[in-house]
Amino acid sequence: MKKLLFMILILLITDLISFSYLRTLYLNRLDYHFEPHSKIFLCQKKDIILEEIDDFIFEEYFDVLSIRDLII
């Protein structure tokens, strides 16, 4: 019986210590400020097969993706 009470006491103490530690972390937390970069990613829609060079339309063959498109 003494061992059981001792274990319960140890568990309660560790639980209180853990709770106070997590509480201080929660109260002192900092916001993460995300700054998007202007790097872009080109995604090819389809293969480029042209009869003439003047037939090329950029938007028809590529998607331009950036992080700003996702945020806005």
VOTI-101669 format. One record per atom (N, C-alpha, C, CB): residue number from 1; residue in one letter; atom name; z, x, y. Coordinates in steps of 0.2 Angstrom, whole numbers, plus 2048, in hexadecimal, padded with zeros to 3 digits. Glycine has a CB too. Example, Ala and Ser with C-alpha at 12.3 -4.5 7.8 and 13.67 -1.06 7.14 Angstrom:
REM residues 2
+-----+---+----+-----+-----+-----+
|   k | r |  a |  c3 |  c1 |  c2 |
+-----+---+----+-----+-----+-----+
|   1 | a |  N | 827 | 842 | 7E4 |
|   1 | a | CA | 827 | 83E | 7EA |
|   1 | a |  C | 827 | 842 | 7F0 |
|   1 | a | CB | 82D | 839 | 7EA |
|   2 | s |  N | 823 | 840 | 7F5 |
|   2 | s | CA | 824 | 844 | 7FB |
|   2 | s |  C | 827 | 840 | 800 |
|   2 | s | CB | 81D | 846 | 7FD |
+-----+---+----+-----+-----+-----+
END
This chain:
REM residues 72
+-----+---+----+-----+-----+-----+
|   k | r |  a |  c3 |  c1 |  c2 |
+-----+---+----+-----+-----+-----+
|   1 | m |  N | 800 | 804 | 7FA |
|   1 | m | CA | 800 | 800 | 800 |
|   1 | m |  C | 800 | 804 | 806 |
|   1 | m | CB | 806 | 7FB | 800 |
|   2 | k |  N | 804 | 80A | 806 |
|   2 | k | CA | 804 | 80E | 80C |
|   2 | k |  C | 7FD | 811 | 80D |
|   2 | k | CB | 809 | 814 | 80B |
|   3 | k |  N | 7F9 | 813 | 808 |
|   3 | k | CA | 7F3 | 816 | 809 |
|   3 | k |  C | 7EE | 811 | 80C |
|   3 | k | CB | 7F0 | 818 | 802 |
|   4 | l |  N | 7EF | 80B | 80A |
|   4 | l | CA | 7EA | 805 | 80D |
|   4 | l |  C | 7EC | 805 | 814 |
|   4 | l | CB | 7EC | 7FF | 809 |
|   5 | l |  N | 7F2 | 804 | 816 |
|   5 | l | CA | 7F4 | 804 | 81D |
|   5 | l |  C | 7F2 | 80A | 821 |
|   5 | l | CB | 7FC | 803 | 81E |
|   6 | f |  N | 7F3 | 810 | 81E |
|   6 | f | CA | 7F1 | 816 | 821 |
|   6 | f |  C | 7E9 | 816 | 823 |
|   6 | f | CB | 7F3 | 81C | 81D |
|   7 | m |  N | 7E5 | 814 | 81E |
|   7 | m | CA | 7DE | 813 | 81F |
|   7 | m |  C | 7DC | 80E | 824 |
|   7 | m | CB | 7DB | 812 | 818 |
|   8 | i |  N | 7DF | 809 | 824 |
|   8 | i | CA | 7DE | 803 | 829 |
|   8 | i |  C | 7DF | 806 | 830 |
|   8 | i | CB | 7E2 | 7FD | 828 |
|   9 | l |  N | 7E5 | 80A | 831 |
|   9 | l | CA | 7E7 | 80D | 837 |
|   9 | l |  C | 7E1 | 812 | 839 |
|   9 | l | CB | 7EE | 810 | 836 |
|  10 | i |  N | 7DF | 816 | 835 |
|  10 | i | CA | 7DA | 81B | 836 |
|  10 | i |  C | 7D4 | 818 | 838 |
|  10 | i | CB | 7D9 | 820 | 830 |
|  11 | l |  N | 7D2 | 813 | 835 |
|  11 | l | CA | 7CC | 80F | 836 |
|  11 | l |  C | 7CC | 80C | 83D |
|  11 | l | CB | 7CA | 80A | 831 |
|  12 | l |  N | 7D2 | 809 | 83F |
|  12 | l | CA | 7D3 | 806 | 845 |
|  12 | l |  C | 7D2 | 80B | 84B |
|  12 | l | CB | 7D9 | 802 | 846 |
|  13 | i |  N | 7D5 | 811 | 84A |
|  13 | i | CA | 7D5 | 816 | 84F |
|  13 | i |  C | 7CE | 818 | 850 |
|  13 | i | CB | 7DA | 81C | 84D |
|  14 | t |  N | 7CB | 81A | 84B |
|  14 | t | CA | 7C4 | 81C | 84B |
|  14 | t |  C | 7BF | 817 | 84E |
|  14 | t | CB | 7C1 | 81E | 844 |
|  15 | d |  N | 7C1 | 811 | 84D |
|  15 | d | CA | 7BD | 80B | 850 |
|  15 | d |  C | 7BE | 80B | 857 |
|  15 | d | CB | 7BE | 804 | 84D |
|  16 | l |  N | 7C4 | 80B | 85A |
|  16 | l | CA | 7C6 | 80B | 861 |
|  16 | l |  C | 7C3 | 811 | 864 |
|  16 | l | CB | 7CD | 80B | 862 |
|  17 | i |  N | 7C3 | 817 | 861 |
|  17 | i | CA | 7C0 | 81D | 864 |
|  17 | i |  C | 7B8 | 81C | 865 |
|  17 | i | CB | 7C1 | 823 | 860 |
|  18 | s |  N | 7B5 | 81A | 860 |
|  18 | s | CA | 7AE | 818 | 860 |
|  18 | s |  C | 7AC | 813 | 865 |
|  18 | s | CB | 7AB | 816 | 859 |
|  19 | f |  N | 7B0 | 80E | 866 |
|  19 | f | CA | 7AF | 809 | 86B |
|  19 | f |  C | 7AF | 80C | 872 |
|  19 | f | CB | 7B4 | 803 | 86A |
|  20 | s |  N | 7B4 | 810 | 873 |
|  20 | s | CA | 7B5 | 812 | 87A |
|  20 | s |  C | 7B0 | 817 | 87B |
|  20 | s | CB | 7BC | 816 | 87A |
|  21 | y |  N | 7AD | 81B | 876 |
|  21 | y | CA | 7A8 | 820 | 877 |
|  21 | y |  C | 7A1 | 81C | 879 |
|  21 | y | CB | 7A7 | 824 | 871 |
|  22 | l |  N | 7A0 | 817 | 875 |
|  22 | l | CA | 79A | 813 | 876 |
|  22 | l |  C | 79A | 80F | 87D |
|  22 | l | CB | 799 | 80E | 871 |
|  23 | r |  N | 7A0 | 80D | 87F |
|  23 | r | CA | 7A1 | 80A | 885 |
|  23 | r |  C | 7A0 | 80E | 88B |
|  23 | r | CB | 7A8 | 807 | 886 |
|  24 | t |  N | 7A2 | 814 | 88B |
|  24 | t | CA | 7A1 | 819 | 890 |
|  24 | t |  C | 799 | 81B | 890 |
|  24 | t | CB | 7A5 | 820 | 88F |
|  25 | l |  N | 796 | 81C | 88B |
|  25 | l | CA | 78F | 81D | 88B |
|  25 | l |  C | 78B | 817 | 88E |
|  25 | l | CB | 78C | 81E | 884 |
|  26 | y |  N | 78D | 811 | 88C |
|  26 | y | CA | 78A | 80B | 88F |
|  26 | y |  C | 78B | 80B | 897 |
|  26 | y | CB | 78D | 805 | 88C |
|  27 | l |  N | 791 | 80C | 899 |
|  27 | l | CA | 792 | 80C | 8A0 |
|  27 | l |  C | 78F | 811 | 8A4 |
|  27 | l | CB | 79A | 80C | 8A1 |
|  28 | n |  N | 78E | 817 | 8A1 |
|  28 | n | CA | 78B | 81D | 8A5 |
|  28 | n |  C | 784 | 81E | 8A3 |
|  28 | n | CB | 78F | 823 | 8A3 |
|  29 | r |  N | 780 | 819 | 8A1 |
|  29 | r | CA | 779 | 819 | 89F |
|  29 | r |  C | 775 | 81A | 8A5 |
|  29 | r | CB | 777 | 813 | 89A |
|  30 | l |  N | 76F | 81D | 8A4 |
|  30 | l | CA | 76B | 81E | 8A9 |
|  30 | l |  C | 764 | 81B | 8A8 |
|  30 | l | CB | 76A | 826 | 8AB |
|  31 | d |  N | 761 | 819 | 8AD |
|  31 | d | CA | 75A | 815 | 8AC |
|  31 | d |  C | 755 | 81B | 8AB |
|  31 | d | CB | 758 | 811 | 8B2 |
|  32 | y |  N | 750 | 819 | 8A6 |
|  32 | y | CA | 74B | 81E | 8A5 |
|  32 | y |  C | 745 | 81C | 8AA |
|  32 | y | CB | 749 | 81D | 89E |
|  33 | h |  N | 743 | 820 | 8AE |
|  33 | h | CA | 73E | 81F | 8B3 |
|  33 | h |  C | 737 | 822 | 8B0 |
|  33 | h | CB | 73F | 822 | 8BA |
|  34 | f |  N | 733 | 81D | 8AE |
|  34 | f | CA | 72C | 81F | 8AB |
|  34 | f |  C | 727 | 81F | 8B1 |
|  34 | f | CB | 72A | 81A | 8A6 |
|  35 | e |  N | 724 | 825 | 8B1 |
|  35 | e | CA | 71E | 826 | 8B6 |
|  35 | e |  C | 718 | 827 | 8B2 |
|  35 | e | CB | 720 | 82C | 8BA |
|  36 | p |  N | 713 | 822 | 8B2 |
|  36 | p | CA | 70D | 823 | 8AF |
|  36 | p |  C | 709 | 828 | 8B2 |
|  36 | p | CB | 709 | 81C | 8AF |
|  37 | h |  N | 705 | 82C | 8AD |
|  37 | h | CA | 700 | 831 | 8AF |
|  37 | h |  C | 6FA | 82E | 8B0 |
|  37 | h | CB | 700 | 837 | 8AA |
|  38 | s |  N | 6F5 | 831 | 8B4 |
|  38 | s | CA | 6EF | 82E | 8B5 |
|  38 | s |  C | 6EA | 830 | 8B0 |
|  38 | s | CB | 6EC | 830 | 8BC |
|  39 | k |  N | 6EC | 833 | 8AA |
|  39 | k | CA | 6E7 | 835 | 8A5 |
|  39 | k |  C | 6E4 | 82F | 8A2 |
|  39 | k | CB | 6EB | 839 | 8A0 |
|  40 | i |  N | 6DE | 82F | 8A0 |
|  40 | i | CA | 6DA | 82A | 89D |
|  40 | i |  C | 6D8 | 82B | 896 |
|  40 | i | CB | 6D4 | 828 | 8A2 |
|  41 | f |  N | 6D6 | 826 | 893 |
|  41 | f | CA | 6D4 | 827 | 88C |
|  41 | f |  C | 6CD | 823 | 88B |
|  41 | f | CB | 6D9 | 824 | 887 |
|  42 | l |  N | 6C8 | 826 | 889 |
|  42 | l | CA | 6C2 | 823 | 888 |
|  42 | l |  C | 6C1 | 821 | 881 |
|  42 | l | CB | 6BC | 828 | 88A |
|  43 | c |  N | 6BF | 81B | 880 |
|  43 | c | CA | 6BF | 818 | 879 |
|  43 | c |  C | 6B7 | 815 | 879 |
|  43 | c | CB | 6C4 | 812 | 878 |
|  44 | q |  N | 6B4 | 818 | 874 |
|  44 | q | CA | 6AD | 817 | 873 |
|  44 | q |  C | 6AC | 810 | 86F |
|  44 | q | CB | 6A9 | 81C | 86F |
|  45 | k |  N | 6A8 | 80B | 872 |
|  45 | k | CA | 6A7 | 805 | 86F |
|  45 | k |  C | 6A2 | 805 | 86A |
|  45 | k | CB | 6A5 | 800 | 875 |
|  46 | k |  N | 69D | 808 | 86B |
|  46 | k | CA | 697 | 808 | 866 |
|  46 | k |  C | 693 | 80F | 867 |
|  46 | k | CB | 692 | 802 | 867 |
|  47 | d |  N | 68F | 810 | 862 |
|  47 | d | CA | 68B | 816 | 862 |
|  47 | d |  C | 686 | 816 | 868 |
|  47 | d | CB | 688 | 817 | 85C |
|  48 | i |  N | 685 | 81C | 86B |
|  48 | i | CA | 680 | 81C | 870 |
|  48 | i |  C | 679 | 81E | 86D |
|  48 | i | CB | 682 | 822 | 875 |
|  49 | i |  N | 675 | 819 | 86E |
|  49 | i | CA | 66E | 819 | 86B |
|  49 | i |  C | 66A | 816 | 871 |
|  49 | i | CB | 66D | 816 | 864 |
|  50 | l |  N | 666 | 81A | 874 |
|  50 | l | CA | 662 | 818 | 87A |
|  50 | l |  C | 65B | 819 | 879 |
|  50 | l | CB | 665 | 81C | 880 |
|  51 | e |  N | 657 | 815 | 87C |
|  51 | e | CA | 650 | 816 | 87C |
|  51 | e |  C | 64E | 81A | 882 |
|  51 | e | CB | 64C | 80F | 87D |
|  52 | e |  N | 651 | 819 | 888 |
|  52 | e | CA | 650 | 81D | 88E |
|  52 | e |  C | 657 | 81F | 891 |
|  52 | e | CB | 64C | 819 | 893 |
|  53 | i |  N | 657 | 824 | 894 |
|  53 | i | CA | 65D | 826 | 898 |
|  53 | i |  C | 660 | 821 | 89D |
|  53 | i | CB | 65D | 82D | 89B |
|  54 | d |  N | 65B | 81D | 8A0 |
|  54 | d | CA | 65D | 818 | 8A5 |
|  54 | d |  C | 661 | 812 | 8A2 |
|  54 | d | CB | 657 | 816 | 8A9 |
|  55 | d |  N | 660 | 811 | 89B |
|  55 | d | CA | 663 | 80C | 898 |
|  55 | d |  C | 66B | 80C | 897 |
|  55 | d | CB | 660 | 80A | 891 |
|  56 | f |  N | 66E | 812 | 898 |
|  56 | f | CA | 675 | 813 | 897 |
|  56 | f |  C | 679 | 810 | 89D |
|  56 | f | CB | 676 | 81B | 898 |
|  57 | i |  N | 67E | 80C | 89A |
|  57 | i | CA | 683 | 808 | 89E |
|  57 | i |  C | 689 | 80A | 89C |
|  57 | i | CB | 682 | 800 | 89F |
|  58 | f |  N | 68D | 80E | 8A0 |
|  58 | f | CA | 694 | 811 | 89D |
|  58 | f |  C | 698 | 80B | 89A |
|  58 | f | CB | 697 | 814 | 8A3 |
|  59 | e |  N | 699 | 806 | 89E |
|  59 | e | CA | 69E | 801 | 89B |
|  59 | e |  C | 69C | 7FD | 895 |
|  59 | e | CB | 69E | 7FB | 8A1 |
|  60 | e |  N | 695 | 7FE | 893 |
|  60 | e | CA | 693 | 7FB | 88D |
|  60 | e |  C | 695 | 7FF | 887 |
|  60 | e | CB | 68B | 7FA | 88E |
|  61 | y |  N | 696 | 806 | 888 |
|  61 | y | CA | 697 | 80A | 882 |
|  61 | y |  C | 69E | 80D | 882 |
|  61 | y | CB | 692 | 810 | 883 |
|  62 | f |  N | 6A2 | 80C | 888 |
|  62 | f | CA | 6A9 | 80F | 888 |
|  62 | f |  C | 6AD | 80A | 88B |
|  62 | f | CB | 6A9 | 816 | 88C |
|  63 | d |  N | 6B4 | 80B | 889 |
|  63 | d | CA | 6B9 | 808 | 88C |
|  63 | d |  C | 6BE | 80D | 88F |
|  63 | d | CB | 6BE | 803 | 887 |
|  64 | v |  N | 6C0 | 80C | 895 |
|  64 | v | CA | 6C4 | 811 | 898 |
|  64 | v |  C | 6CB | 80E | 898 |
|  64 | v | CB | 6C2 | 813 | 8A0 |
|  65 | l |  N | 6D0 | 811 | 895 |
|  65 | l | CA | 6D7 | 80F | 894 |
|  65 | l |  C | 6DB | 814 | 898 |
|  65 | l | CB | 6D9 | 80E | 88D |
|  66 | s |  N | 6E0 | 811 | 89B |
|  66 | s | CA | 6E5 | 815 | 89F |
|  66 | s |  C | 6EC | 812 | 89E |
|  66 | s | CB | 6E3 | 817 | 8A6 |
|  67 | i |  N | 6F1 | 816 | 89F |
|  67 | i | CA | 6F8 | 813 | 89F |
|  67 | i |  C | 6F9 | 80E | 8A4 |
|  67 | i | CB | 6FD | 819 | 89F |
|  68 | r |  N | 6F6 | 80F | 8AA |
|  68 | r | CA | 6F6 | 80A | 8B0 |
|  68 | r |  C | 6F4 | 803 | 8AE |
|  68 | r | CB | 6F3 | 80D | 8B6 |
|  69 | d |  N | 6EF | 803 | 8AA |
|  69 | d | CA | 6EC | 7FC | 8A7 |
|  69 | d |  C | 6F1 | 7F9 | 8A3 |
|  69 | d | CB | 6E6 | 7FD | 8A3 |
|  70 | l |  N | 6F5 | 7FC | 89F |
|  70 | l | CA | 6FA | 7F9 | 89B |
|  70 | l |  C | 700 | 7F7 | 89F |
|  70 | l | CB | 6FD | 7FE | 896 |
|  71 | i |  N | 702 | 7FA | 8A5 |
|  71 | i | CA | 708 | 7F9 | 8A9 |
|  71 | i |  C | 706 | 7F3 | 8AD |
|  71 | i | CB | 70A | 7FE | 8AD |
|  72 | i |  N | 701 | 7F2 | 8B0 |
|  72 | i | CA | 6FF | 7ED | 8B5 |
|  72 | i |  C | 6FD | 7E7 | 8B2 |
|  72 | i | CB | 6F9 | 7EF | 8B9 |
+-----+---+----+-----+-----+-----+
END
